[in-house]
Amino acid sequence: MTTMEKVFTGYVARRKALEASENPLAKGVAWVEGELVPLHEARIPLLDQGFLHSDLTYDVPAVWDGRFFRLDDHINRLEVSCTKIRLKLPLPREEVKQILVDMVAKSGIRDVFVEIIVTRGLTGVRGAKPGDLVNCLYMFIQPYVWVMEPEQQSAGGSAIITRTVHRVPPAAMDPTVKNLQWGDLVRGIHEAADRGATHAFLTDGDANLTEGPGFNIVLVKDGVLYTPDCGVLEGITRKSVIDAAGVHNLEVRVETVPVRAAYEADEIFMCTTAGGIMPITSLDGQPVASGKAGPITTKIWDTYWAMHYDPKYSFDIKY
């Protein structure tokens, strides 16, 4: 049995156990104004500026097989994002961590998608004094979410390089601040569907790759990994890819990546917390090299999931 088969066999067994659970929180939990509620009963104020103007930042850690993965890295990035757009995490980070652990433990969910959202609050910035602005915190968890479903990952997915939309430039919206201003990304998803693919790779408008809706892009050429350095989120999963590459003494170059490099790549994969390492085997309707997930992608895939059980990167939750 390959590593991928082992990982997904375990996941499917845990998912079946979850589906049989009678725990009322097994479908998800939300934390709103200090109260825990079942996710689908959660409500937010309509006047919250995060809802009205997407004036917010957020982060998405995950739990895999009962272990929180790189939670401190995610909260570090969240705090940096808050600072960049003049927000402040409303609770001390250790309190946030404890609340999240408690939510997961009470839900009984062992493979968890976690979202932490910080908004401007109920008062907009126009005409407001700094003391008038009280930032709001919302958190929720739900069963693990996949950008590429497990059954698709062995064969790999299909992607296109968008022609009708470019990534919003960094001078307009800093992509290192995780945000929900997804207008360009949603247009990319629509274009991919129109062209018979599932995933969209957006460019910067100057013939360079950026990222896709919720994921970073990695190309492999002659044993070297390439990933764009501009117009992208500094992904925690991309950080794990770099760490995994180091285990195998593989070179990683974070730099400008021209679109033509994607068409010349030996391997392509996407990476995100919601799905991990996801091979792309078709680009613009043509096979990527052999049309199968390549050997380096497979090495990174195996190492990435093994990292979830390494105390250096994760910790166990007591259910």
TAJO-V530450 format. One record per helix or strand of 2 or more residues. SS is the DSSP state (@ for helix, = for strand). FROM is the first residue (numbers start at 1). TO is the last residue. Records with the same first field share a line. If there is no record, write none. Layout:
SS=FROM-TO + FROM-TO
This chain:
@=3-19 + 39-41 + 49-53 + 71-84 + 93-107 + 130-132 + 150-153 + 183-194 + 236-247 + 259-263 + 295-307
==29-32 + 35-38 + 56-59 + 62-64 + 67-69 + 112-119 + 136-143 + 157-161 + 199-201 + 208-209 + 215-221 + 224-228 + 252-255 + 267-272 + 276-283 + 286-287 + 314-316
